[in-house]
Amino acid sequence: MMNPSAQSIAPIAASSAPLWQLLQVTATVVQAVRAGRSLTSELEGIPAALRPGVQSLSFQVMRQLGRAMALRALLAKKAPPPAADALLCTALALGWQDEAAPYPVHTLVNQAVEAARQHRQTQAQSGFINACLRRFMRERGNLVALTDRDLQAQWNHPLWWIERLQDEYPQAWPDLLAMAQKPAPMTLRVDRQHQTVADYQARLQAMGLAGTAVGASGLQLDKAVPVHQLPGFAQGQVSVQDAAAQLAAPLLLHGRPADQPWRILDACAAPGGKTGHLLACYPQAKVLALDVDATRCQRIDQNLQRLGVQAEVRAADAGQPQTWWDGQLFDAILLDAPCTASGIVRRHPDVRWLRRPTDSEQLGRIQAQLLKALWPLLAPGGRLLYCTCSVFKSEGDRTVQAFLQRNIDAQLLSSPGHLIPGQIPKGLPVEDNALGEHDGFYYALLEKNRA
């Protein structure tokens, strides 16, 4: 299982590979992301011996790619071939700030040039790369100052993303962009059927691992560790889950008896973290977990097996109920809808470079279609919790308000709405509103009128 905060646990120095090789492989990953492929999938294909170092470097490059592209544009008006451009941007992203550089800048430059010489796709451009990087070292202060005028370089997000946040969050947009640049903390969800949060916290402290209690069942670690080092992880006593994501299960049926045989649909369930939490909160529930991807359904099964709970898992399109629904109404539906993932960009820093300006609106239409398809499957008096890991309002408030206008039998109950990192949330299903450092999320709890 990949730790979502793994970029912070394995020092680059732990790799026995030469730095030029790590830079070379990192550049190929960067090139793949710029071609539209996800960082996660690219890293899975990296040899195990190289992966920790490449992961650490590639995360840093993704967080500084806006600055790197602006610097490259000053150094070379015409972009070089993609492989050379990716290597050049990789070196610039890692070396433009002394205090953040993983190695001395002159070492990065020398090793990047060596990486160019060692790869057939960049050998012909090695002299060009060398010239650009040597000029960068000579004129770094002036070049960086020139790029300070570029919003994309300053905030390391696409310009359209910055402008959308400025429009939707006139006061909070700088905080949102700054938060996205920070590595996400590792947050655990303690299964309180096994032990209390305080008891598990004491177990970690005995191992020298410090953490802070967050929410109702969460524990945010001061330092991320591989999951296999967590006591009881293999036995399902603890899971890795962001504090904001931990709100879904308790919010769904908040205020109703937890020990009833509720019939619950988890409509977009993979990888199964929320499915497992639903069964922890409502142990008598009958849960149907759907995902359109059969491979991702295997992840759900694996997670549930580790947690020691059972649900019916089915590969199916939640938006096509006629292909899987048995006609029995659900008491509750959790719809964690497909979205731009703009709220979890600190965990997936490639997302900002993969998305396009039209994606949010297109996904908003898919979200609306899912709501329309699933609402008739909900029993009168039942609840549907709509959530996304996005901060864009076209995937949150606007989608829900449009749904409410079209469905007079739906009412919006007290729920958090847009959870913005760095802001104190409201309407939470826990007495203690302290969630620590959490991802950006949206929650709307809808109830179907009985009449």
Sequence and secondary structure as in RCSB ss.txt:
>XXXX:A:sequence
MMNPSAQSIAPIAASSAPLWQLLQVTATVVQAVRAGRSLTSELEGIPAALRPGVQSLSFQVMRQLGRAMALRALL
AKKAPPPAADALLCTALALGWQDEAAPYPVHTLVNQAVEAARQHRQTQAQSGFINACLRRFMRERGNLVALTDRD
LQAQWNHPLWWIERLQDEYPQAWPDLLAMAQKPAPMTLRVDRQHQTVADYQARLQAMGLAGTAVGASGLQLDKAV
PVHQLPGFAQGQVSVQDAAAQLAAPLLLHGRPADQPWRILDACAAPGGKTGHLLACYPQAKVLALDVDATRCQRI
DQNLQRLGVQAEVRAADAGQPQTWWDGQLFDAILLDAPCTASGIVRRHPDVRWLRRPTDSEQLGRIQAQLLKALW
PLLAPGGRLLYCTCSVFKSEGDRTVQAFLQRNIDAQLLSSPGHLIPGQIPKGLPVEDNALGEHDGFYYALLEKNR
A
>XXXX:A:secstr
   TTGGGTS GGG  S HHHHHHHHHHHHHHHHTT  HHHHHHTS TTTHHHHHHHHHHHHHTHHHHHHHHHHH
 SS   HHHHHHHHHHHHHHS TTT SS HHHHHHHHHHHHHHSTTTGGGHHHHHHHHHHHHHHHHHHHHHHTT 
HHHHHTS HHHHHHHHHH TTTHHHHHHHHTS    EEEE TTT  HHHHHHHHHHTT  EEEETTTEEEESS  
 GGGSTTTTTTSEEE  TTGGGHHHHHTTTS TTS  EEEETT TT HHHHHHHHH TT EEEEEES HHHHHHH
HHHHHHHT   EEEE  TT GGGT  S  EEEEEEE     GGGTTTSTTHHHH  TTHHHHHHHHHHHHHHHHG
GGEEEEEEEEEEES   GGGTHHHHHHHHHH TTEEE S  EEE TTS   S SSS     S   EEEEEEEE  
 
